[in-house]
Amino acid sequence: MTDQPEEQRFLTDAEAALLLGRSVYKVAEIRAAGKIPYLPGKPVLMERCDVLAFKAAEEAPKTPAQLRANARAWAERYLFKRRIRSGYFNK
């Protein structure tokens, strides 16, 4: 027997949050969106390899097309919010 603890195969929301550097609430949102598969129950469990795969996919460099799409979506949301605040749609 070794003194080092064996790596857990399954993680709870709190453990996955620590691994991803996110809040428990955000991990639950990611799970609900279907981005990380899970085993329903109390507590909800996710496989460590699935959580690590999600983390690797998020950290992967984005292509120029993805960056443009993200920038365009951000700009559209920003302009829409400004127009709402200024009363643009009330004219």
BAPA-598533 format. One line per 5 residues: number of its first residue (from 0); their letters; for each residue z, y, x of C-alpha. Coordinates in steps of 0.02 Angstrom, whole numbers, plus 50000, padded with zeros to 5 digits. Layout:
N
NUM) a) Z,Y,X  ...
//
This chain:
91
0) mtdqp) 50000,50000,50000  49959,50175,50064  50061,50334,50053  49914,50438,49992  49887,50448,49803
5) eeqrf) 49728,50370,49738  49602,50493,49667  49609,50496,49478  49453,50435,49389  49490,50535,49231
10) ltdae) 49548,50715,49218  49631,50814,49078  49573,50989,49032  49708,51066,49142  49660,50961,49293
15) aalll) 49474,50997,49268  49515,51183,49254  49602,51178,49423  49454,51086,49500  49327,51208,49427
20) grsvy) 49430,51365,49452  49420,51406,49267  49543,51424,49126  49588,51277,49015  49509,51370,48868
25) kvaei) 49345,51391,48964  49342,51205,49008  49364,51165,48823  49217,51281,48783  49109,51196,48915
30) raagk) 49156,51026,48844  49119,51081,48665  48948,51145,48721  48908,50969,48782  48893,51017,48965
35) ipylp) 49026,50891,49020  49042,50722,48933  49218,50673,48879  49324,50542,48795  49402,50610,48635
40) gkpvl) 49586,50584,48605  49753,50658,48655  49735,50710,48791  49547,50732,48803  49485,50651,48964
45) mercd) 49334,50686,49073  49272,50582,49219  49298,50665,49387  49117,50629,49438  49053,50721,49282
50) vlafk) 49162,50872,49318  49105,50875,49500  48922,50858,49446  48943,51007,49329  49022,51108,49470
55) aaeea) 48880,51064,49590  48748,51112,49461  48832,51280,49433  48843,51315,49619  48662,51267,49652
60) pktpa) 48550,51413,49701  48452,51483,49556  48263,51500,49557  48187,51674,49545  48128,51634,49368
65) qlran) 48305,51589,49314  48375,51747,49392  48245,51855,49302  48283,51771,49136  48470,51798,49159
70) arawa) 48444,51980,49208  48330,52010,49059  48454,51931,48937  48596,52035,49009  48493,52196,48997
75) erylf) 48444,52160,48816  48626,52130,48766  48682,52288,48858  48550,52397,48775  48585,52323,48604
80) krrir) 48771,52362,48621  48733,52540,48677  48617,52566,48529  48751,52503,48408  48881,52621,48482
85) sgyfn) 48765,52770,48477  48721,52743,48295  48538,52707,48336  48522,52586,48190  48603,52705,48065
90) k) 48460,52832,48071
//
